[in-house]
């Protein structure tokens, strides 16, 4: 604990002085906690004495895209987990955009910043990145080809995102979970999730989505959770869920639905929970839930 405290204080002073007495800190340390300090900038050699570093926590400092040196992480190719939440980034900094700087990165946390948009190439070069968290920013737009196809989990809740570009998630064939809750989405492009062939969990709740078409999720297995509650859904085209064979949870409550979709949507389906309360449904047609199994809450 004394070493951890020393490191926190020393890196703070490093931003104000010319020398860091790194002999006090073991060079083989793998985890650094330097969050909640007053770090306003970095130099390219700040971390060069710590070649075994695998996890670095730099959240809640005063860093931005201009003060985070582009080569800050070049000396530590072993970093797999990097936390930069609660800083002042308005765009993705150059220090995070290239595999040569973060060749082993697996988990990247950028929550609670001020990022307003994601550009083509921001994360597409990070071939090892699996978990990306961008909740609680101000992201309005995501360009196509922003992410690498190997990414598994993307968290983008509580932003201002809408589909100004049609295909920012297209061809993310390894994507398992995508969280887009609490954004400004009013319409989903037909090709938005094309070739998302491993997408099991999709969270679109608390948006302004008005309709779902057969093409919307046709490439997605959605075997885990589909969350569409608290939208403005008035229409789900028959057959929109017909390709799903097994799913744990479907949230459709708190919308404007009058009918439950037919066309095999809920036939011969294994499902645990289906939430439909707080809609405008007055009747359920016969055979709507034919041969459904596993359901214990409706």
Residue frames as qw, qx, qy, qz and C-alpha x, y, z in Angstrom:
[[0.000, 0.886, 0.464, 0.000, 0.00, 0.00, 0.00],
 [0.315, -0.768, 0.113, 0.546, 2.93, 2.35, 0.73],
 [0.384, -0.089, 0.611, 0.686, 4.35, 1.68, -2.72],
 [0.182, 0.642, 0.671, 0.323, 0.98, 2.40, -4.34],
 [0.144, -0.929, -0.257, 0.226, 0.67, 5.70, -2.44],
 [0.402, -0.552, 0.333, 0.651, 4.21, 6.69, -3.32],
 [0.356, 0.190, 0.677, 0.616, 3.57, 6.05, -7.01],
 [0.075, 0.826, 0.546, 0.115, 0.40, 8.13, -6.98],
 [0.228, -0.908, -0.034, 0.350, 2.19, 11.09, -5.45],
 [0.472, -0.390, 0.473, 0.634, 5.36, 10.74, -7.49],
 [0.360, 0.393, 0.645, 0.548, 3.61, 10.73, -10.83],
 [0.022, -0.934, -0.355, 0.030, 1.74, 13.83, -9.77],
 [0.316, -0.812, 0.210, 0.443, 5.03, 15.55, -9.04],
 [0.578, 0.005, 0.588, 0.565, 6.51, 14.14, -12.26],
 [0.316, 0.748, 0.484, 0.326, 4.23, 16.44, -14.21],
 [0.130, -0.990, -0.045, -0.029, 5.76, 19.39, -12.39],
 [0.413, -0.736, 0.480, 0.240, 9.44, 18.42, -12.10],
 [0.461, 0.634, -0.554, -0.281, 12.12, 17.05, -14.38],
 [0.309, 0.295, -0.900, 0.088, 12.99, 13.81, -12.60],
 [0.837, -0.323, -0.076, -0.434, 11.03, 10.94, -11.10],
 [0.162, -0.540, 0.804, -0.192, 13.00, 8.87, -8.54],
 [0.840, 0.073, -0.333, -0.422, 11.88, 5.58, -10.06],
 [0.405, 0.273, -0.828, 0.276, 14.32, 3.56, -7.95],
 [0.363, -0.142, 0.587, -0.710, 11.77, 3.81, -5.15],
 [0.801, 0.202, 0.174, -0.537, 9.23, 1.82, -7.19],
 [0.605, -0.138, 0.758, 0.201, 9.89, -1.79, -8.29],
 [0.236, 0.405, -0.506, -0.724, 10.29, -1.94, -12.06],
 [0.138, -0.063, -0.955, -0.253, 8.50, -5.27, -12.26],
 [0.326, 0.323, 0.573, -0.680, 5.22, -3.93, -10.89],
 [0.150, 0.271, 0.834, 0.456, 2.33, -4.99, -13.12],
 [0.095, -0.780, -0.594, -0.174, -0.46, -2.71, -11.89],
 [0.241, 0.023, -0.172, 0.955, -0.38, 1.08, -11.43],
 [0.104, -0.792, -0.602, -0.002, -3.17, 3.05, -9.75],
 [0.288, -0.127, -0.043, 0.948, -2.69, 6.76, -10.41],
 [0.091, -0.654, -0.596, -0.457, -6.33, 7.81, -10.65],
 [0.350, -0.876, -0.327, -0.063, -7.84, 10.84, -8.90],
 [0.545, -0.344, -0.006, 0.765, -4.71, 12.97, -8.99],
 [0.184, 0.874, 0.091, -0.440, -4.07, 16.24, -10.80],
 [0.543, -0.128, 0.583, 0.591, -2.09, 14.94, -13.77],
 [0.358, 0.763, 0.094, -0.531, -2.38, 17.48, -16.55],
 [0.606, 0.678, -0.360, -0.209, -0.07, 15.90, -19.10],
 [0.909, -0.218, 0.315, 0.166, 2.34, 13.08, -19.87],
 [0.107, 0.745, -0.573, -0.322, 5.76, 12.69, -21.47],
 [0.826, 0.309, -0.408, -0.238, 6.79, 9.86, -23.75],
 [0.497, 0.299, -0.750, 0.319, 9.26, 8.45, -21.21],
 [0.485, -0.478, 0.315, -0.661, 7.08, 8.63, -18.08],
 [0.915, -0.162, 0.207, -0.306, 6.42, 4.88, -18.06],
 [0.672, 0.550, -0.495, -0.009, 9.62, 3.59, -19.62],
 [0.021, -0.479, 0.796, -0.370, 11.01, 2.25, -16.35],
 [0.599, -0.023, 0.633, -0.490, 8.06, -0.10, -15.87],
 [0.304, 0.313, -0.731, -0.525, 8.37, -2.68, -18.60],
 [0.075, -0.148, -0.985, 0.050, 6.11, -5.29, -16.94],
 [0.321, 0.203, 0.323, -0.867, 3.10, -3.00, -16.67],
 [0.020, 0.262, 0.909, 0.324, -0.15, -4.77, -17.60],
 [0.137, -0.775, -0.609, -0.097, -2.84, -2.62, -15.97],
 [0.266, 0.037, -0.118, 0.956, -2.79, 1.16, -15.75],
 [0.109, -0.782, -0.611, 0.053, -5.47, 3.24, -14.00],
 [0.276, -0.007, 0.018, 0.961, -5.29, 6.94, -14.94],
 [0.117, -0.692, -0.632, -0.329, -8.93, 7.89, -14.41],
 [0.298, -0.908, -0.293, -0.004, -10.13, 11.20, -12.98],
 [0.514, -0.312, 0.073, 0.795, -7.15, 13.37, -13.76],
 [0.216, 0.802, 0.086, -0.550, -6.93, 16.46, -15.97],
 [0.386, -0.160, 0.703, 0.576, -5.80, 14.83, -19.20],
 [0.598, 0.636, 0.184, -0.452, -7.08, 15.76, -22.65],
 [0.867, 0.411, 0.224, 0.172, -6.25, 14.88, -26.25],
 [0.361, 0.856, -0.229, 0.290, -3.55, 17.56, -26.40],
 [0.277, -0.750, 0.527, -0.287, -1.78, 16.80, -23.12],
 [0.888, -0.152, 0.433, -0.014, -1.68, 12.99, -23.40],
 [0.007, -0.641, 0.629, 0.439, 1.56, 12.50, -25.30],
 [0.805, 0.338, -0.281, -0.399, 1.16, 10.35, -28.41],
 [0.625, 0.329, -0.693, 0.147, 3.99, 8.07, -27.25],
 [0.488, -0.550, 0.411, -0.538, 2.94, 7.79, -23.60],
 [0.887, -0.162, 0.359, -0.241, 2.37, 4.02, -23.82],
 [0.709, 0.585, -0.388, -0.068, 5.01, 3.12, -26.41],
 [0.078, 0.562, -0.767, 0.298, 7.48, 1.98, -23.74],
 [0.420, -0.101, 0.791, -0.433, 5.02, -0.49, -22.19],
 [0.476, 0.128, -0.633, -0.597, 3.74, -2.86, -24.90],
 [0.217, -0.107, -0.953, 0.183, 2.51, -5.21, -22.15],
 [0.318, 0.111, 0.373, -0.864, -0.48, -3.04, -21.15],
 [0.071, -0.285, -0.912, -0.285, -3.71, -5.04, -21.46],
 [0.184, -0.770, -0.610, 0.031, -6.04, -2.88, -19.36],
 [0.262, 0.101, -0.040, 0.959, -6.13, 0.91, -19.53],
 [0.119, -0.769, -0.618, 0.117, -8.58, 3.14, -17.63],
 [0.242, 0.079, 0.068, 0.965, -8.87, 6.79, -18.65],
 [0.168, -0.721, -0.634, -0.226, -12.39, 7.57, -17.47],
 [0.341, -0.862, -0.300, 0.227, -13.28, 10.92, -15.95],
 [0.455, -0.238, 0.185, 0.838, -10.74, 12.99, -17.86],
 [0.242, 0.714, 0.133, -0.644, -11.36, 15.76, -20.40],
 [0.292, -0.053, 0.750, 0.592, -11.05, 14.06, -23.79],
 [0.490, 0.506, 0.118, -0.700, -13.23, 15.58, -26.52],
 [0.774, 0.442, -0.369, -0.266, -11.96, 13.18, -29.19],
 [0.969, -0.174, 0.053, 0.167, -10.10, 9.88, -29.04],
 [0.180, -0.864, 0.394, 0.255, -6.46, 10.89, -28.44],
 [0.608, 0.607, -0.498, -0.117, -3.75, 9.87, -30.88],
 [0.121, -0.491, 0.824, -0.255, -2.04, 7.86, -28.15],
 [0.614, 0.040, 0.701, -0.361, -4.90, 5.31, -28.31],
 [0.692, 0.539, -0.009, -0.480, -5.37, 4.95, -32.06],
 [0.575, 0.579, -0.564, -0.123, -2.50, 2.71, -33.15],
 [0.974, -0.181, -0.135, -0.011, -1.53, -0.88, -32.44],
 [0.633, 0.401, -0.380, 0.542, 2.16, 0.02, -32.37],
 [0.114, -0.521, 0.392, -0.750, 1.46, 1.97, -29.16],
 [0.630, -0.205, 0.511, -0.548, -0.95, -0.52, -27.57],
 [0.440, 0.283, -0.780, -0.344, -0.14, -3.90, -29.17],
 [0.252, -0.093, -0.944, 0.191, -1.62, -5.94, -26.29],
 [0.313, -0.044, 0.301, -0.900, -4.59, -3.82, -25.22],
 [0.135, -0.289, -0.942, -0.102, -7.65, -5.86, -24.25],
 [0.192, -0.759, -0.610, 0.123, -9.76, -3.48, -22.15],
 [0.236, 0.191, 0.025, 0.953, -10.10, 0.28, -22.62],
 [0.159, -0.722, -0.632, 0.235, -12.27, 2.48, -20.40],
 [0.189, 0.184, 0.128, 0.956, -13.14, 6.00, -21.59],
 [0.226, -0.720, -0.650, -0.084, -16.34, 6.58, -19.62],
 [0.284, -0.879, -0.260, 0.281, -17.23, 10.00, -18.22],
 [0.405, -0.158, 0.247, 0.866, -15.24, 12.06, -20.70],
 [0.305, 0.666, 0.176, -0.658, -16.54, 14.68, -23.14],
 [0.254, -0.085, 0.772, 0.576, -16.04, 12.80, -26.42],
 [0.463, 0.459, 0.155, -0.742, -18.46, 14.12, -29.05],
 [0.817, 0.457, -0.144, -0.322, -17.82, 11.84, -32.04],
 [0.705, -0.291, 0.604, 0.231, -15.91, 8.74, -33.12],
 [0.398, 0.704, -0.369, -0.458, -14.02, 8.86, -36.41],
 [0.937, 0.312, -0.158, -0.013, -13.07, 6.20, -38.92],
 [0.654, 0.418, -0.472, 0.418, -9.94, 4.51, -37.62],
 [0.358, -0.715, 0.325, -0.504, -10.26, 5.55, -33.98],
 [0.661, -0.385, 0.605, -0.220, -10.19, 1.93, -32.80],
 [0.904, 0.375, -0.043, -0.200, -9.91, -0.07, -36.02],
 [0.483, 0.616, -0.591, 0.193, -6.15, -0.51, -35.63],
 [0.350, -0.450, 0.691, -0.444, -6.41, -2.05, -32.16],
 [0.638, 0.121, -0.684, -0.333, -6.58, -5.68, -33.22],
 [0.377, -0.047, -0.859, 0.344, -6.42, -7.07, -29.66],
 [0.263, -0.107, 0.325, -0.902, -9.10, -4.81, -28.16],
 [0.214, -0.293, -0.927, -0.095, -11.98, -6.84, -26.73],
 [0.210, -0.733, -0.599, 0.244, -13.78, -4.54, -24.23],
 [0.204, 0.258, 0.088, 0.940, -14.44, -0.87, -25.03],
 [0.182, -0.694, -0.636, 0.282, -16.41, 1.32, -22.64],
 [0.169, 0.226, 0.167, 0.945, -17.59, 4.77, -23.74],
 [0.245, -0.718, -0.651, -0.023, -20.64, 5.28, -21.53],
 [0.273, -0.873, -0.251, 0.317, -21.47, 8.78, -20.30],
 [0.366, -0.128, 0.277, 0.879, -19.82, 10.86, -22.99],
 [0.353, 0.622, 0.190, -0.672, -21.52, 13.23, -25.46],
 [0.255, -0.116, 0.789, 0.547, -21.10, 11.11, -28.58],
 [0.533, 0.495, 0.135, -0.673, -23.43, 12.26, -31.34],
 [0.746, 0.558, -0.244, -0.269, -21.93, 10.49, -34.35],
 [0.645, -0.359, 0.644, 0.201, -19.96, 7.32, -35.09],
 [0.439, 0.592, -0.468, -0.487, -18.43, 6.97, -38.52],
 [0.980, 0.158, -0.071, -0.094, -18.29, 3.68, -40.41],
 [0.804, 0.302, -0.335, 0.386, -15.11, 1.62, -39.87],
 [0.257, -0.805, 0.315, -0.433, -14.49, 3.03, -36.40],
 [0.713, -0.447, 0.502, -0.199, -13.99, -0.37, -34.75],
 [0.145, 0.398, -0.881, -0.212, -11.91, -3.44, -35.54],
 [0.748, -0.052, -0.449, -0.487, -13.85, -6.58, -36.42],
 [0.544, 0.035, -0.789, 0.283, -12.31, -8.52, -33.53],
 [0.178, -0.271, 0.441, -0.837, -13.97, -6.47, -30.78],
 [0.268, -0.263, -0.926, 0.037, -16.31, -8.40, -28.45],
 [0.222, -0.714, -0.601, 0.281, -17.99, -5.82, -26.19],
 [0.171, 0.324, 0.101, 0.925, -18.91, -2.18, -26.87],
 [0.205, -0.663, -0.626, 0.356, -20.62, -0.03, -24.25],
 [0.164, 0.246, 0.225, 0.929, -22.04, 3.28, -25.51],
 [0.231, -0.713, -0.662, -0.006, -24.93, 4.00, -23.16],
 [0.248, -0.859, -0.256, 0.368, -25.87, 7.50, -22.03],
 [0.336, -0.148, 0.335, 0.868, -24.59, 9.45, -24.99],
 [0.404, 0.580, 0.145, -0.692, -26.38, 11.48, -27.69],
 [0.195, -0.206, 0.821, 0.496, -25.82, 8.96, -30.47],
 [0.720, 0.478, 0.289, -0.411, -27.98, 8.56, -33.55],
 [0.728, 0.106, 0.557, 0.385, -27.26, 6.76, -36.81],
 [0.226, 0.840, -0.140, -0.473, -25.91, 9.67, -38.86],
 [0.248, 0.457, -0.794, -0.313, -23.80, 7.02, -40.59],
 [0.846, -0.036, -0.221, -0.485, -25.60, 3.80, -41.47],
 [0.941, 0.053, -0.332, 0.032, -22.99, 1.17, -40.68],
 [0.072, -0.757, 0.553, -0.341, -20.71, 1.91, -37.70],
 [0.618, -0.327, 0.668, -0.255, -21.36, -1.62, -36.35],
 [0.878, 0.398, -0.087, -0.251, -21.58, -3.48, -39.64],
 [0.776, 0.410, -0.452, 0.161, -19.23, -6.46, -40.09],
 [0.211, -0.574, 0.653, -0.446, -18.30, -6.65, -36.41],
 [0.773, 0.022, -0.571, -0.278, -18.48, -10.40, -36.69],
 [0.500, -0.003, -0.750, 0.434, -17.04, -11.10, -33.22],
 [0.225, -0.325, 0.244, -0.885, -19.25, -8.63, -31.36],
 [0.291, -0.274, -0.905, 0.148, -21.15, -10.31, -28.50],
 [0.174, -0.729, -0.562, 0.351, -22.64, -7.39, -26.57],
 [0.198, 0.346, 0.185, 0.898, -23.58, -3.89, -27.74],
 [0.164, -0.654, -0.587, 0.448, -25.08, -1.37, -25.34],
 [0.131, 0.320, 0.285, 0.894, -26.76, 1.66, -26.91],
 [0.257, -0.695, -0.656, 0.143, -29.17, 2.46, -24.09],
 [0.198, -0.853, -0.237, 0.421, -30.20, 6.05, -23.35],
 [0.346, -0.108, 0.393, 0.845, -29.19, 7.71, -26.60],
 [0.346, 0.491, 0.072, -0.796, -31.10, 9.65, -29.29],
 [0.087, -0.030, 0.884, 0.458, -31.77, 6.81, -31.76],
 [0.553, 0.314, 0.257, -0.728, -35.04, 7.25, -33.63],
 [0.867, 0.409, -0.064, -0.276, -34.49, 4.94, -36.60],
 [0.620, -0.394, 0.635, 0.240, -32.24, 1.94, -37.19],
 [0.401, 0.555, -0.512, -0.519, -30.82, 1.62, -40.73],
 [0.950, 0.127, -0.090, -0.269, -31.57, -1.66, -42.50],
 [0.805, 0.351, -0.396, 0.268, -27.89, -2.60, -42.64],
 [0.266, -0.822, 0.337, -0.374, -26.88, -1.36, -39.17],
 [0.627, -0.460, 0.609, -0.156, -26.13, -4.84, -37.79],
 [0.858, 0.432, -0.231, -0.153, -25.26, -6.71, -40.99],
 [0.734, 0.325, -0.536, 0.261, -22.85, -9.59, -40.39],
 [0.267, -0.525, 0.570, -0.573, -23.01, -9.20, -36.61],
 [0.748, 0.001, -0.605, -0.273, -23.26, -12.96, -36.55],
 [0.528, -0.109, -0.729, 0.422, -22.27, -13.37, -32.88],
 [0.162, -0.322, 0.204, -0.910, -24.31, -10.53, -31.40],
 [0.367, -0.329, -0.865, 0.092, -26.15, -12.12, -28.47],
 [0.237, -0.665, -0.514, 0.487, -26.96, -9.09, -26.31],
 [0.197, 0.393, 0.290, 0.850, -28.31, -5.84, -27.75],
 [0.167, -0.617, -0.543, 0.545, -29.49, -2.97, -25.57],
 [0.129, 0.360, 0.376, 0.844, -31.49, -0.26, -27.36],
 [0.266, -0.716, -0.632, 0.129, -33.73, 0.80, -24.49],
 [0.210, -0.797, -0.202, 0.529, -34.49, 4.41, -23.59],
 [0.239, -0.075, 0.457, 0.854, -34.26, 5.79, -27.11],
 [0.446, 0.435, 0.166, -0.764, -36.93, 7.07, -29.52],
 [0.028, -0.098, 0.891, 0.443, -37.14, 4.08, -31.89],
 [0.574, 0.188, 0.127, -0.787, -40.51, 3.90, -33.65],
 [0.909, 0.250, -0.055, -0.329, -40.35, 0.68, -35.66],
 [0.426, -0.410, 0.788, 0.170, -38.52, -2.61, -36.15],
 [0.714, 0.452, -0.284, -0.452, -38.36, -4.31, -39.56],
 [0.998, 0.015, 0.064, 0.015, -37.55, -7.87, -40.62],
 [0.704, 0.531, -0.221, 0.416, -34.15, -6.73, -41.81],
 [0.229, -0.878, 0.254, -0.336, -33.17, -4.94, -38.60],
 [0.511, -0.571, 0.623, -0.156, -31.81, -7.93, -36.67],
 [0.935, 0.256, -0.081, -0.233, -31.79, -10.64, -39.32],
 [0.631, 0.492, -0.542, 0.255, -28.03, -11.31, -39.01],
 [0.122, -0.509, 0.610, -0.594, -27.97, -11.32, -35.19],
 [0.457, -0.147, -0.877, 0.020, -28.55, -14.52, -33.17],
 [0.361, -0.464, 0.156, -0.794, -29.68, -12.54, -30.08],
 [0.681, -0.184, -0.709, 0.003, -29.58, -15.53, -27.78],
 [0.343, -0.129, -0.593, 0.717, -29.09, -13.47, -24.62],
 [0.002, 0.650, 0.486, -0.584, -30.91, -10.16, -24.17],
 [0.181, 0.438, 0.436, 0.765, -32.81, -7.86, -26.52],
 [0.142, -0.570, -0.492, 0.643, -33.79, -4.63, -24.75],
 [0.106, 0.390, 0.455, 0.794, -36.20, -2.31, -26.58],
 [0.250, -0.726, -0.614, 0.184, -38.19, -0.93, -23.66],
 [0.159, -0.791, -0.157, 0.570, -38.89, 2.76, -23.12],
 [0.235, -0.023, 0.519, 0.821, -38.90, 3.66, -26.79],
 [0.462, 0.355, 0.102, -0.806, -41.71, 4.85, -29.07],
 [0.045, -0.057, 0.938, 0.339, -42.24, 1.48, -30.75],
 [0.609, 0.269, 0.230, -0.710, -45.58, 1.39, -32.52],
 [0.856, 0.408, -0.143, -0.283, -44.75, -1.19, -35.18],
 [0.382, -0.439, 0.797, 0.160, -42.79, -4.43, -35.28],
 [0.601, 0.353, -0.483, -0.530, -42.97, -6.07, -38.68],
 [0.951, -0.091, 0.206, -0.214, -44.18, -9.67, -38.66],
 [0.927, 0.266, -0.093, 0.248, -41.19, -11.99, -38.83],
 [0.096, 0.874, -0.350, 0.322, -38.73, -9.58, -37.22],
 [0.412, -0.563, 0.668, -0.260, -37.86, -12.13, -34.53],
 [0.950, 0.136, -0.006, -0.280, -38.62, -15.29, -36.50],
 [0.665, 0.501, -0.519, 0.194, -34.93, -16.17, -36.96],
 [0.177, -0.530, 0.653, -0.512, -34.35, -16.31, -33.19],
 [0.708, -0.097, -0.684, -0.146, -34.51, -19.85, -31.81],
 [0.659, -0.476, -0.483, 0.324, -33.50, -19.23, -28.20],
 [0.125, 0.593, -0.149, 0.781, -33.29, -16.06, -26.13],
 [0.328, -0.227, -0.716, 0.573, -33.20, -15.33, -22.43],
 [0.016, -0.623, -0.448, 0.641, -34.85, -11.91, -22.17],
 [0.188, 0.455, 0.466, 0.735, -36.92, -9.69, -24.47],
 [0.083, -0.520, -0.428, 0.735, -37.88, -6.28, -23.12],
 [0.096, 0.415, 0.555, 0.715, -40.67, -4.59, -25.09],
 [0.216, -0.724, -0.603, 0.255, -42.48, -2.82, -22.27],
 [0.119, -0.755, -0.130, 0.632, -43.27, 0.89, -22.09],
 [0.180, -0.043, 0.581, 0.792, -43.83, 1.41, -25.81],
 [0.471, 0.292, 0.052, -0.831, -46.81, 2.16, -28.09],
 [0.081, 0.065, -0.939, -0.327, -47.44, -1.37, -29.39],
 [0.678, 0.043, 0.069, -0.731, -50.98, -2.29, -30.37],
 [0.960, 0.142, -0.145, -0.195, -50.22, -5.76, -31.76],
 [0.596, -0.494, 0.609, 0.173, -47.72, -8.49, -31.02],
 [0.356, 0.536, -0.592, -0.486, -45.89, -9.50, -34.21],
 [0.912, 0.086, 0.363, -0.168, -46.88, -12.75, -35.90],
 [0.628, 0.676, -0.380, -0.065, -45.08, -14.67, -38.61],
 [0.898, 0.005, -0.367, 0.244, -43.42, -17.16, -36.30],
 [0.082, 0.738, -0.361, 0.564, -41.82, -14.51, -34.09],
 [0.389, -0.442, 0.627, -0.511, -42.70, -16.29, -30.86],
 [0.952, 0.056, -0.061, -0.294, -43.37, -19.79, -32.22],
 [0.955, 0.054, -0.160, 0.242, -41.18, -22.76, -31.29],
 [0.224, 0.731, -0.338, 0.548, -38.99, -20.42, -29.29],
 [0.693, -0.359, -0.482, 0.398, -37.08, -21.10, -26.10],
 [0.054, 0.618, -0.084, 0.780, -37.35, -17.98, -23.96],
 [0.360, -0.226, -0.715, 0.556, -37.23, -17.20, -20.25],
 [0.020, -0.624, -0.449, 0.639, -38.85, -13.77, -19.95],
 [0.187, 0.448, 0.491, 0.723, -40.92, -11.50, -22.18],
 [0.082, -0.493, -0.428, 0.753, -41.95, -8.06, -20.94],
 [0.103, 0.440, 0.602, 0.659, -44.90, -6.41, -22.72],
 [0.180, -0.725, -0.566, 0.350, -46.52, -4.27, -20.02],
 [0.052, -0.729, -0.062, 0.680, -47.33, -0.58, -20.53],
 [0.123, 0.006, 0.652, 0.748, -48.23, -0.83, -24.21],
 [0.502, 0.185, 0.051, -0.844, -51.58, -0.45, -26.01],
 [0.243, 0.037, -0.934, -0.259, -52.22, -4.13, -26.65],
 [0.610, -0.097, 0.209, -0.758, -55.89, -5.06, -26.27],
 [0.951, 0.068, 0.167, -0.251, -55.87, -8.63, -27.59],
 [0.208, -0.509, 0.799, 0.243, -53.44, -11.44, -28.34],
 [0.741, 0.298, -0.356, -0.485, -54.15, -13.55, -31.41],
 [0.944, -0.172, 0.266, -0.098, -54.30, -17.31, -31.14],
 [0.919, 0.198, 0.065, 0.336, -51.07, -19.23, -31.80],
 [0.120, 0.936, -0.248, 0.220, -48.96, -16.17, -31.04],
 [0.258, -0.656, 0.681, -0.199, -46.97, -18.18, -28.50],
 [0.966, 0.103, -0.091, -0.219, -47.33, -21.61, -30.09],
 [0.935, 0.069, -0.204, 0.283, -44.82, -24.22, -28.91],
 [0.081, 0.787, -0.381, 0.478, -42.93, -21.73, -26.79],
 [0.855, -0.279, -0.393, 0.191, -40.81, -23.29, -24.04],
 [0.576, -0.008, -0.348, 0.740, -38.91, -22.16, -20.98],
 [0.089, -0.561, -0.076, -0.820, -41.09, -19.09, -20.40],
 [0.430, -0.431, -0.707, 0.360, -41.63, -18.35, -16.72],
 [0.060, -0.592, -0.315, 0.739, -42.45, -14.64, -16.82],
 [0.192, 0.430, 0.581, 0.664, -44.77, -12.84, -19.25]]
